[in-house]
Amino acid sequence: MSAPLSAGGVPRLARGVRLRHDEARGQWVLLAPERVFQPDPVGVEILRKVDGVRPLSLIVDELASAFSVDRARVAADVGAFLAGLVEKGLIEFGGSGEAGP
């Protein structure tokens, strides 16, 4: 259905999906029509960078730098996490950013 995740692809939340901090639960939740997902803290860090502007490669670079983790490992983990959300219809991927390649 969707193209494979590419480093230059720009992930964004699908229409109707929002990342919100739920004060009652005291945690971040991913809200989708008639569904609520509770991502773990690592997932929240990834999702907070999914803004429809940053390409996947920049998200990986920022996370690897912020947490001093091997970039290849971050790329694999972020790719797997986002691919799962793409399968659930929560994340969509566009082409490279508006500025072009």
PyMOL commands that set and color helices and strands:
alter all, ss='L'
color gray80, all
select helices_A, chain A and resi 41-47+56-67+71-87
alter helices_A, ss='H'
color red, helices_A
select strands_A, chain A and resi 10-13+18-22+27-32+35-37+91-94
alter strands_A, ss='S'
color yellow, strands_A
deselect
rebuild
show_as cartoon
